[in-house]
Amino acid sequence: MIPIRDNVPRVTMPVAVSAIILLNALAFFYTQELGGRAMAQFFHLYGVVPVRFFEPEWALRVGYPDSSGWPLVSYMFLHGGWFHVIMNMWMLWIFGDNIEDVTGHGGFVVFYLLCGLAAVGLHMLFEQTSPMPVIGASGAIAGVMGAYIVLYPHGRVLTLIPIIIFPLFLRIPSYLFLSIWFVSQVVSGVIASGRGAQGVAWWAHVGGFVAGIALIHLFRRAGHCRYCYNPDTRDYDPESGG
């Protein structure tokens, strides 16, 4: 399923979302210029290699420098290919603006980074001995999606479902779209763990999503949730007149 757009109106300019997308784009073009071996080394230095943190003596022995924990943040801005970065930034653009409406610009940045930290934390818990670098914004964006399902379950997502060569477009309730996505990440994580290797950081997606559900209650500003759903009245949030 590929989301095309949602129908929840934007209230403010998504300054923070736009800045994050720009940073990801700049980082992507920079790493593409490196190419080959230099790119792989860069990902090992600034991506999250779990065994590097769980076995620091081994990390020093094989040549990893002291990072002071910066890869736990920098990994969120690195991507390995065009499809990877485009899909992540597209998901952030679709769902992030409405969350930024509620958190404010600065609050969104903090929320986003915390979700990314929670995401990679869960991945590292499952993959403590992995020498593979984790890169990508998908864990942090999963947190945005978790917040979205809390605030805007009434929204609808125009979704492309490719059936062989025929595209099918459906308007899917956001709670259903995001629930299906989340369950698919959990199932994929369980299957990949059973095989003993993960090419995709499925548990990072799960960790980010759950973190977003929990953290949005702390970052939600009173009176700034015009189009949020109120489960008690089954209507828009009355505190802002929606």
TAZIVEN-V704561 format. One record per pair of residues at least 12 apart in sequence whose ideal C-beta (glycine too) atoms are under 8 Angstrom apart, sorted by the first residue. I is the first residue (numbers start at 1). J is the second residue. D is the distance in whole Angstrom. If there is no record, write none. Layout:
BEGIN
i=I j=J d=D
i=I j=J d=D
END
This chain:
BEGIN
i=1 j=159 d=5
i=1 j=160 d=7
i=1 j=161 d=6
i=1 j=172 d=8
i=1 j=177 d=7
i=1 j=180 d=7
i=1 j=181 d=7
i=2 j=87 d=8
i=2 j=159 d=7
i=2 j=160 d=4
i=2 j=161 d=8
i=2 j=162 d=8
i=3 j=90 d=8
i=3 j=91 d=7
i=3 j=94 d=5
i=3 j=157 d=5
i=3 j=158 d=7
i=3 j=159 d=6
i=3 j=160 d=8
i=3 j=177 d=7
i=4 j=157 d=8
i=4 j=158 d=4
i=4 j=159 d=7
i=4 j=160 d=6
i=4 j=169 d=7
i=5 j=94 d=6
i=5 j=157 d=8
i=5 j=158 d=5
i=6 j=94 d=6
i=6 j=95 d=7
i=6 j=98 d=8
i=6 j=152 d=8
i=6 j=155 d=5
i=6 j=156 d=7
i=6 j=157 d=5
i=6 j=158 d=7
i=6 j=174 d=6
i=7 j=155 d=6
i=7 j=156 d=5
i=7 j=157 d=8
i=7 j=158 d=8
i=7 j=171 d=8
i=8 j=98 d=5
i=8 j=152 d=5
i=8 j=155 d=4
i=8 j=174 d=8
i=8 j=227 d=5
i=9 j=227 d=6
i=10 j=97 d=5
i=10 j=98 d=7
i=10 j=101 d=7
i=11 j=101 d=4
i=11 j=224 d=8
i=11 j=226 d=6
i=11 j=227 d=7
i=12 j=100 d=7
i=12 j=101 d=6
i=14 j=93 d=8
i=14 j=96 d=6
i=14 j=97 d=4
i=14 j=100 d=5
i=15 j=100 d=8
i=15 j=105 d=5
i=16 j=96 d=8
i=16 j=100 d=5
i=16 j=105 d=5
i=16 j=106 d=7
i=16 j=108 d=4
i=16 j=109 d=5
i=16 j=112 d=8
i=17 j=92 d=6
i=17 j=93 d=7
i=17 j=96 d=4
i=17 j=97 d=6
i=17 j=100 d=6
i=17 j=108 d=7
i=19 j=109 d=8
i=20 j=92 d=7
i=20 j=96 d=8
i=20 j=109 d=8
i=20 j=112 d=7
i=20 j=137 d=8
i=21 j=89 d=5
i=21 j=92 d=6
i=21 j=93 d=7
i=23 j=77 d=6
i=24 j=77 d=5
i=24 j=79 d=7
i=24 j=85 d=6
i=24 j=88 d=7
i=24 j=89 d=6
i=24 j=137 d=6
i=25 j=85 d=7
i=25 j=89 d=7
i=27 j=77 d=5
i=27 j=78 d=6
i=27 j=79 d=8
i=28 j=78 d=8
i=28 j=79 d=5
i=28 j=85 d=5
i=31 j=43 d=8
i=31 j=78 d=6
i=31 j=79 d=8
i=42 j=78 d=8
i=43 j=78 d=6
i=43 j=80 d=7
i=43 j=133 d=4
i=43 j=135 d=6
i=44 j=64 d=7
i=44 j=133 d=5
i=45 j=64 d=8
i=45 j=65 d=7
i=45 j=67 d=8
i=45 j=71 d=7
i=46 j=70 d=7
i=46 j=71 d=5
i=46 j=74 d=4
i=46 j=75 d=7
i=46 j=78 d=6
i=47 j=71 d=6
i=47 j=74 d=8
i=47 j=75 d=5
i=47 j=78 d=6
i=47 j=133 d=3
i=47 j=134 d=6
i=47 j=135 d=4
i=48 j=71 d=5
i=48 j=72 d=6
i=48 j=75 d=5
i=48 j=120 d=5
i=48 j=123 d=8
i=48 j=124 d=7
i=48 j=133 d=7
i=48 j=134 d=4
i=48 j=135 d=8
i=49 j=64 d=7
i=49 j=71 d=8
i=49 j=130 d=7
i=49 j=131 d=6
i=49 j=132 d=7
i=49 j=133 d=5
i=49 j=134 d=8
i=50 j=123 d=7
i=50 j=124 d=4
i=50 j=127 d=5
i=50 j=128 d=6
i=50 j=129 d=7
i=50 j=130 d=5
i=50 j=134 d=7
i=51 j=128 d=7
i=51 j=129 d=5
i=51 j=130 d=6
i=51 j=131 d=5
i=52 j=64 d=5
i=52 j=67 d=8
i=52 j=71 d=8
i=53 j=124 d=7
i=54 j=124 d=7
i=54 j=128 d=5
i=54 j=129 d=7
i=55 j=129 d=8
i=72 j=117 d=6
i=72 j=120 d=6
i=73 j=113 d=7
i=73 j=116 d=7
i=73 j=117 d=8
i=75 j=116 d=8
i=75 j=120 d=6
i=75 j=133 d=8
i=75 j=134 d=6
i=75 j=135 d=5
i=75 j=136 d=7
i=76 j=113 d=7
i=76 j=116 d=4
i=76 j=136 d=7
i=76 j=137 d=5
i=76 j=139 d=7
i=76 j=140 d=5
i=77 j=137 d=7
i=78 j=135 d=4
i=78 j=136 d=7
i=79 j=135 d=6
i=79 j=136 d=6
i=79 j=137 d=7
i=80 j=135 d=6
i=80 j=136 d=8
i=84 j=136 d=6
i=88 j=136 d=6
i=88 j=137 d=5
i=88 j=138 d=5
i=88 j=141 d=6
i=89 j=137 d=7
i=91 j=138 d=8
i=91 j=141 d=5
i=91 j=144 d=8
i=91 j=145 d=7
i=92 j=137 d=7
i=92 j=141 d=5
i=92 j=144 d=6
i=94 j=157 d=8
i=95 j=141 d=8
i=95 j=144 d=5
i=95 j=145 d=6
i=95 j=148 d=5
i=96 j=108 d=7
i=96 j=112 d=8
i=96 j=141 d=8
i=96 j=144 d=5
i=98 j=148 d=7
i=98 j=151 d=7
i=98 j=152 d=6
i=98 j=155 d=8
i=98 j=227 d=7
i=99 j=111 d=7
i=99 j=144 d=5
i=99 j=147 d=5
i=99 j=148 d=6
i=99 j=151 d=7
i=99 j=216 d=7
i=101 j=224 d=7
i=101 j=225 d=8
i=101 j=226 d=7
i=101 j=227 d=8
i=102 j=147 d=8
i=102 j=151 d=6
i=102 j=216 d=7
i=102 j=219 d=7
i=102 j=220 d=5
i=102 j=221 d=6
i=102 j=224 d=6
i=102 j=225 d=5
i=102 j=228 d=7
i=103 j=216 d=8
i=103 j=219 d=4
i=103 j=220 d=7
i=103 j=221 d=7
i=104 j=221 d=6
i=104 j=224 d=7
i=107 j=219 d=5
i=107 j=221 d=7
i=108 j=219 d=8
i=110 j=219 d=7
i=111 j=143 d=7
i=111 j=147 d=7
i=111 j=212 d=8
i=111 j=215 d=6
i=111 j=216 d=7
i=111 j=219 d=5
i=112 j=140 d=5
i=112 j=143 d=7
i=112 j=144 d=7
i=113 j=140 d=7
i=114 j=143 d=8
i=114 j=211 d=7
i=114 j=215 d=6
i=115 j=139 d=7
i=115 j=140 d=5
i=115 j=142 d=7
i=115 j=143 d=2
i=115 j=144 d=7
i=115 j=146 d=8
i=115 j=208 d=5
i=115 j=211 d=5
i=115 j=212 d=5
i=115 j=215 d=7
i=116 j=137 d=7
i=116 j=139 d=5
i=116 j=140 d=3
i=116 j=143 d=7
i=116 j=208 d=7
i=118 j=139 d=8
i=118 j=143 d=7
i=118 j=207 d=5
i=118 j=208 d=6
i=118 j=210 d=7
i=118 j=211 d=3
i=119 j=138 d=8
i=119 j=139 d=3
i=119 j=140 d=6
i=119 j=142 d=6
i=119 j=143 d=7
i=119 j=201 d=8
i=119 j=204 d=4
i=119 j=205 d=7
i=119 j=207 d=4
i=119 j=208 d=3
i=119 j=211 d=7
i=120 j=134 d=6
i=120 j=139 d=6
i=120 j=201 d=8
i=120 j=204 d=6
i=120 j=207 d=8
i=121 j=207 d=6
i=122 j=203 d=5
i=122 j=204 d=6
i=122 j=206 d=6
i=122 j=207 d=3
i=123 j=139 d=7
i=123 j=201 d=5
i=123 j=203 d=5
i=123 j=204 d=4
i=123 j=207 d=7
i=125 j=203 d=8
i=126 j=189 d=8
i=126 j=193 d=6
i=126 j=198 d=8
i=126 j=203 d=5
i=127 j=198 d=6
i=127 j=201 d=8
i=127 j=203 d=8
i=130 j=198 d=7
i=132 j=198 d=8
i=134 j=201 d=5
i=134 j=204 d=7
i=136 j=201 d=7
i=138 j=201 d=7
i=138 j=204 d=7
i=138 j=205 d=6
i=138 j=208 d=7
i=139 j=201 d=7
i=139 j=204 d=4
i=139 j=205 d=6
i=139 j=207 d=7
i=139 j=208 d=4
i=140 j=208 d=6
i=141 j=208 d=7
i=142 j=185 d=8
i=142 j=204 d=7
i=142 j=205 d=5
i=142 j=206 d=8
i=142 j=207 d=8
i=142 j=208 d=3
i=142 j=209 d=4
i=142 j=212 d=7
i=143 j=208 d=4
i=143 j=209 d=7
i=143 j=211 d=5
i=143 j=212 d=3
i=143 j=215 d=7
i=144 j=212 d=6
i=145 j=178 d=5
i=145 j=181 d=7
i=145 j=182 d=8
i=145 j=209 d=6
i=145 j=212 d=7
i=146 j=178 d=8
i=146 j=182 d=8
i=146 j=208 d=7
i=146 j=209 d=4
i=146 j=210 d=6
i=146 j=211 d=7
i=146 j=212 d=3
i=146 j=213 d=4
i=146 j=216 d=7
i=147 j=212 d=4
i=147 j=213 d=7
i=147 j=215 d=7
i=147 j=216 d=4
i=147 j=219 d=8
i=148 j=174 d=6
i=148 j=178 d=7
i=148 j=212 d=8
i=149 j=174 d=7
i=149 j=175 d=6
i=149 j=178 d=4
i=149 j=179 d=7
i=149 j=213 d=7
i=150 j=212 d=8
i=150 j=213 d=6
i=150 j=216 d=5
i=150 j=217 d=8
i=151 j=216 d=7
i=151 j=220 d=7
i=151 j=225 d=7
i=151 j=228 d=5
i=151 j=229 d=7
i=152 j=174 d=6
i=152 j=227 d=7
i=152 j=228 d=7
i=152 j=229 d=6
i=153 j=173 d=7
i=153 j=174 d=6
i=153 j=175 d=4
i=153 j=229 d=6
i=154 j=173 d=7
i=154 j=174 d=7
i=154 j=175 d=8
i=154 j=229 d=5
i=155 j=173 d=7
i=155 j=174 d=4
i=156 j=171 d=5
i=156 j=172 d=7
i=156 j=173 d=6
i=156 j=174 d=6
i=157 j=171 d=7
i=157 j=172 d=5
i=157 j=173 d=8
i=157 j=174 d=5
i=157 j=177 d=5
i=158 j=170 d=8
i=158 j=171 d=6
i=159 j=171 d=7
i=159 j=172 d=5
i=159 j=177 d=6
i=182 j=206 d=7
i=182 j=209 d=5
i=185 j=202 d=5
i=185 j=205 d=4
i=185 j=206 d=5
i=185 j=209 d=7
i=186 j=202 d=8
i=186 j=206 d=6
i=188 j=200 d=7
i=188 j=202 d=5
i=189 j=202 d=3
i=189 j=203 d=5
i=189 j=205 d=8
i=189 j=206 d=6
i=222 j=239 d=7
i=223 j=239 d=6
i=223 j=240 d=6
i=224 j=240 d=7
i=225 j=237 d=5
i=225 j=239 d=7
i=225 j=240 d=6
i=225 j=242 d=8
i=226 j=240 d=4
i=226 j=241 d=7
i=226 j=242 d=5
i=227 j=242 d=6
i=228 j=242 d=7
END
